[in-house]
Amino acid sequence: MADVMRSGSAEEPHEAEHHSGAPDDSGEGSRSRKPKNKKKGSFWRELPILIVTALVLTVLIQAFIARVYVIPSQSMEQTLHGCTGCNNDRVLVDKITYRFSDPKPGDVVVFRGPQPWVQNEFRTEEPSNPVAGFFQGAASLLGFGAPDEKDFVKRVIAVGGQKVECCDAQNRVLVDGKPLNEPYLYWEPGRGVGQEEFKEVTVPPGHLWVMGDNRNDSADSRVQGGGGLNGAVPVDNVIGKAQFIVLPPTRWQGIADPDPQTTALGAPAWQTGVPVGFGVAAAFPTVWLGRRLVGVVSKGRASE
């Protein structure tokens, strides 16, 4: 009997431990579930902050770094598509490059039309409803709306201090008396292949002479404001450099910017290969850095 009592008393602590451990286990389980609920609630509380942050970053990027513009005019065919019945190109315009350098011949630039430029190639209809106007302005700010009616896209032909005229006996534009080599020119069917002639113009300092690639269907420096000095565009009006075609997907590509003046003078072969050399040289450290980052991320996940 004593043995039974001893055995019973000996087992009681084990049972007590078992029963006392049960609440702890359930408590740990409840505690382990609480963070999940907390995380779920935290996500919904943070979602509005994430949305607002994304919108603010979008506006800042559009304002200071890059913006997507719609090309509604066919004056830059076939470099940029913007014709009736086709998918107008969306181009990414870089706003940083010209903070450190000036536009150069061959660059495709987006700019605000100066005061004499009254012949707009496209026009944005202003909504009469103020609410619709607000949303249109917001969409434009975010890069989804129609472009401003005074924004143009053209190619730089000459810069301040240079003399430009057209044409020589071979129908080429002359800059400082030397003919340009313009491989990007497009002659729209039915408009001929002879360029409109204009007298020599000395581009004022701080200005650009711009022309469309679709040379016979472009309202540019030759005709805007009556041509001459009125057709020159102030460098301060340049918004940025068109770098890439981002839409439609079938047109994804960079925008070529060959310098027609350098080409006409016959640049040495080693100079034309410089960009390729830099690209190859930069490829190795870029790949190495990418692999290092992937390794760090993989180790971090494994440690978790």
C-alpha positions as CSV (number, residue, x, y, z in Angstrom):
1,M,0.0,0.0,0.0
2,A,2.8,2.3,0.9
3,D,4.5,1.4,-2.4
4,V,1.3,2.3,-4.2
5,M,1.1,5.7,-2.4
6,R,4.7,6.3,-3.1
7,S,4.3,5.5,-6.7
8,G,1.2,7.6,-6.9
9,S,2.9,10.5,-5.2
10,A,5.9,10.1,-7.5
11,E,3.7,10.2,-10.6
12,E,1.8,13.3,-9.4
13,P,4.7,15.6,-10.1
14,H,5.0,14.3,-13.6
15,E,1.3,14.8,-14.2
16,A,1.5,18.2,-12.6
17,E,4.4,19.1,-14.9
18,H,2.3,17.8,-17.8
19,H,-0.7,19.8,-16.9
20,S,1.3,22.8,-16.0
21,G,3.1,22.6,-19.3
22,A,-0.1,22.5,-21.3
23,P,-1.1,26.1,-20.6
24,D,2.5,27.2,-21.5
25,D,2.3,25.3,-24.8
26,S,-1.1,26.9,-25.6
27,G,0.2,30.2,-24.5
28,E,3.2,29.9,-26.9
29,G,0.9,28.9,-29.7
30,S,-1.3,31.9,-29.1
31,R,1.7,34.2,-28.9
32,S,3.0,32.7,-32.2
33,R,-0.3,33.5,-33.9
34,K,-0.5,37.1,-32.7
35,P,2.4,38.4,-34.8
36,K,0.7,37.0,-37.9
37,N,-2.4,39.1,-37.1
38,K,-0.3,42.0,-36.3
39,K,1.6,41.7,-39.6
40,K,-1.7,41.5,-41.5
41,G,-3.1,44.6,-39.9
42,S,0.2,46.4,-40.3
43,F,0.2,45.8,-44.1
44,W,-3.2,47.4,-44.5
45,R,-2.2,50.3,-42.4
46,E,1.0,50.8,-44.4
47,L,-0.6,50.3,-47.8
48,P,-1.8,53.9,-48.2
49,I,1.7,55.1,-47.2
50,L,3.2,52.9,-49.9
51,I,0.8,54.2,-52.5
52,V,1.4,57.8,-51.6
53,T,5.2,57.3,-51.6
54,A,5.0,55.6,-55.0
55,L,3.0,58.5,-56.4
56,V,5.4,61.1,-54.9
57,L,8.4,59.2,-56.3
58,T,6.7,59.0,-59.7
59,V,6.1,62.8,-59.8
60,L,9.7,63.5,-58.7
61,I,11.2,61.1,-61.3
62,Q,9.0,62.6,-64.0
63,A,10.0,66.1,-63.0
64,F,13.8,65.7,-62.5
65,I,15.0,62.4,-64.0
66,A,13.0,61.1,-66.9
67,R,9.5,61.1,-68.4
68,V,7.6,59.2,-71.1
69,Y,6.3,61.3,-73.9
70,V,3.8,60.4,-76.6
71,I,4.9,61.1,-80.2
72,P,1.7,62.3,-82.0
73,S,3.4,63.8,-85.1
74,Q,4.9,62.1,-88.1
75,S,7.6,64.7,-88.5
76,M,10.2,62.3,-87.0
77,E,9.3,59.3,-89.2
78,Q,10.7,56.7,-89.4
79,T,13.0,57.2,-86.4
80,L,9.9,57.7,-84.3
81,H,6.4,56.6,-85.3
82,G,3.7,59.1,-84.8
83,C,1.3,58.7,-87.7
84,T,-2.5,58.4,-88.2
85,G,-3.5,54.7,-88.0
86,C,-0.3,53.5,-86.3
87,N,0.7,52.9,-82.7
88,N,2.3,56.2,-81.7
89,D,5.7,55.7,-80.0
90,R,6.2,56.4,-76.3
91,V,9.7,57.6,-75.7
92,L,11.7,57.9,-72.5
93,V,13.1,61.4,-72.2
94,D,16.2,61.7,-70.1
95,K,16.3,65.0,-68.1
96,I,19.7,64.5,-66.4
97,T,22.1,64.5,-69.4
98,Y,21.7,68.2,-70.2
99,R,22.2,69.2,-66.6
100,F,25.9,68.5,-67.2
101,S,26.3,69.1,-70.9
102,D,24.6,70.9,-73.8
103,P,22.7,69.4,-76.7
104,K,24.9,68.5,-79.6
105,P,24.2,67.9,-83.3
106,G,22.4,64.6,-83.9
107,D,20.6,64.5,-80.5
108,V,16.8,64.0,-80.6
109,V,15.4,66.4,-78.1
110,V,12.1,67.3,-76.6
111,F,11.6,71.0,-76.0
112,R,9.0,73.7,-75.3
113,G,8.2,75.6,-78.4
114,P,9.5,79.2,-78.1
115,Q,7.1,82.2,-78.5
116,P,7.5,82.5,-82.3
117,W,6.6,78.9,-82.8
118,V,2.9,79.3,-83.4
119,Q,2.5,76.4,-85.8
120,N,1.9,73.5,-83.5
121,E,2.0,70.0,-84.9
122,F,-0.6,68.8,-82.5
123,R,-3.1,70.2,-80.0
124,T,-4.4,69.0,-76.7
125,E,-8.1,69.6,-76.2
126,E,-8.8,71.2,-72.9
127,P,-11.9,69.7,-71.1
128,S,-14.6,72.1,-70.1
129,N,-15.4,70.1,-67.0
130,P,-13.1,71.3,-64.1
131,V,-13.1,67.8,-62.6
132,A,-12.1,66.2,-65.8
133,G,-9.5,68.9,-66.2
134,F,-8.1,68.0,-62.8
135,F,-7.8,64.3,-63.6
136,Q,-6.3,65.1,-67.0
137,G,-3.6,67.3,-65.3
138,A,-2.9,64.6,-62.8
139,A,-2.6,62.0,-65.5
140,S,-0.2,64.2,-67.4
141,L,1.9,64.8,-64.3
142,L,2.2,61.1,-63.9
143,G,3.1,60.6,-67.5
144,F,-0.2,59.0,-68.6
145,G,-1.9,62.0,-70.1
146,A,-1.6,63.7,-73.5
147,P,1.6,65.8,-74.1
148,D,1.5,69.5,-73.7
149,E,0.5,71.2,-77.0
150,K,3.7,73.3,-77.0
151,D,6.1,70.4,-76.7
152,F,8.0,69.3,-79.8
153,V,10.5,66.6,-80.6
154,K,13.2,67.3,-83.3
155,R,16.8,66.5,-84.1
156,V,19.6,69.0,-83.4
157,I,21.2,70.1,-86.7
158,A,23.4,73.0,-85.6
159,V,24.3,74.8,-82.3
160,G,25.0,78.4,-81.3
161,G,27.5,80.2,-83.5
162,Q,27.2,77.8,-86.4
163,K,25.9,78.8,-89.9
164,V,23.3,76.6,-91.4
165,E,21.8,76.7,-94.9
166,C,20.2,74.4,-97.6
167,C,21.1,73.1,-99.9
168,D,24.2,72.1,-102.0
169,A,24.1,70.5,-105.4
170,Q,23.5,67.1,-103.9
171,N,20.5,68.3,-101.8
172,R,22.4,68.3,-98.5
173,V,22.2,70.7,-95.6
174,L,25.3,72.7,-95.0
175,V,26.7,73.7,-91.6
176,D,29.7,76.1,-91.7
177,G,29.9,75.4,-95.4
178,K,30.3,71.6,-94.9
179,P,27.6,69.1,-96.1
180,L,26.0,66.9,-93.5
181,N,25.6,63.1,-93.7
182,E,22.1,62.3,-92.5
183,P,21.4,58.6,-92.6
184,Y,18.2,59.0,-90.6
185,L,16.4,61.1,-93.2
186,Y,13.0,59.8,-94.5
187,W,11.3,60.8,-97.7
188,E,7.6,60.4,-97.3
189,P,6.0,59.0,-100.4
190,G,4.3,61.7,-102.5
191,R,6.3,64.6,-101.0
192,G,9.4,64.3,-103.2
193,V,13.0,63.9,-102.2
194,G,14.1,67.5,-102.6
195,Q,14.5,69.6,-99.4
196,E,13.1,73.1,-99.1
197,E,15.9,75.6,-99.6
198,F,16.6,78.3,-97.1
199,K,19.2,81.1,-96.8
200,E,22.2,81.0,-94.5
201,V,21.3,81.5,-90.8
202,T,23.8,82.1,-88.1
203,V,22.4,80.3,-85.0
204,P,22.5,82.7,-82.0
205,P,24.5,81.7,-79.0
206,G,22.6,79.6,-76.5
207,H,20.2,78.4,-79.3
208,L,19.7,75.4,-81.5
209,W,18.7,74.8,-85.1
210,V,16.4,71.8,-85.2
211,M,14.8,69.8,-88.0
212,G,12.6,66.7,-88.4
213,D,13.8,63.4,-89.9
214,N,10.8,63.3,-92.1
215,R,12.3,66.3,-93.8
216,N,9.5,67.3,-96.2
217,D,6.7,66.9,-93.5
218,S,8.1,68.8,-90.5
219,A,7.3,72.2,-89.1
220,D,10.7,73.0,-87.7
221,S,13.3,75.8,-87.5
222,R,13.0,76.4,-91.3
223,V,9.4,77.6,-91.1
224,Q,8.4,78.3,-87.5
225,G,8.0,82.0,-86.8
226,G,8.7,82.7,-90.4
227,G,12.1,80.9,-90.3
228,G,15.5,82.6,-89.9
229,L,16.4,83.6,-86.4
230,N,12.8,83.1,-85.2
231,G,13.2,79.4,-85.9
232,A,16.1,78.9,-83.5
233,V,15.2,77.2,-80.2
234,P,16.7,78.5,-76.9
235,V,18.7,75.8,-75.1
236,D,16.9,76.7,-71.9
237,N,13.7,75.4,-73.6
238,V,15.0,71.9,-74.0
239,I,13.3,69.5,-71.6
240,G,15.5,66.5,-72.2
241,K,17.0,64.0,-74.6
242,A,14.9,61.2,-76.2
243,Q,16.8,58.0,-75.3
244,F,14.6,55.0,-75.8
245,I,11.3,53.9,-77.4
246,V,9.4,52.1,-74.6
247,L,6.1,51.4,-76.3
248,P,4.8,49.6,-78.2
249,P,6.8,46.5,-77.2
250,T,7.5,45.7,-80.9
251,R,9.4,49.0,-81.1
252,W,11.7,48.6,-78.0
253,Q,15.0,50.2,-79.0
254,G,17.4,53.0,-78.4
255,I,17.2,56.2,-80.4
256,A,20.2,56.7,-82.7
257,D,21.9,60.0,-82.4
258,P,24.7,60.1,-85.0
259,D,26.5,63.4,-85.2
260,P,25.9,64.4,-88.9
261,Q,28.7,67.0,-88.7
262,T,31.3,64.5,-87.4
263,T,30.3,61.9,-89.9
264,A,30.6,64.4,-92.7
265,L,34.1,65.2,-91.7
266,G,35.0,61.5,-91.6
267,A,35.7,60.6,-87.9
268,P,38.5,58.1,-87.4
269,A,37.4,54.5,-87.0
270,W,38.8,54.3,-83.4
271,Q,36.5,57.1,-82.4
272,T,33.4,55.4,-83.7
273,G,34.5,52.3,-81.6
274,V,34.9,54.2,-78.4
275,P,31.3,53.6,-77.1
276,V,31.6,49.9,-77.8
277,G,35.0,49.7,-76.0
278,F,33.5,51.4,-72.9
279,G,30.5,49.0,-73.0
280,V,32.8,46.0,-73.1
281,A,35.0,47.3,-70.4
282,A,32.1,48.1,-68.1
283,A,30.4,44.8,-68.7
284,F,32.9,42.8,-66.6
285,P,32.6,44.8,-63.3
286,T,28.9,45.0,-63.8
287,V,28.5,41.2,-64.1
288,W,30.9,40.7,-61.1
289,L,28.9,43.2,-58.9
290,G,25.7,41.5,-59.9
291,R,27.0,38.1,-58.9
292,R,28.2,39.5,-55.5
293,L,24.8,40.9,-54.8
294,V,23.0,37.7,-55.7
295,G,25.4,35.8,-53.4
296,V,24.8,38.2,-50.5
297,V,21.0,37.9,-51.0
298,S,21.2,34.1,-51.2
299,K,23.3,33.9,-48.0
300,G,20.8,36.1,-46.2
301,R,17.9,33.9,-47.2
302,A,19.7,30.8,-46.1
303,S,20.5,32.2,-42.7
304,E,16.8,32.9,-42.2
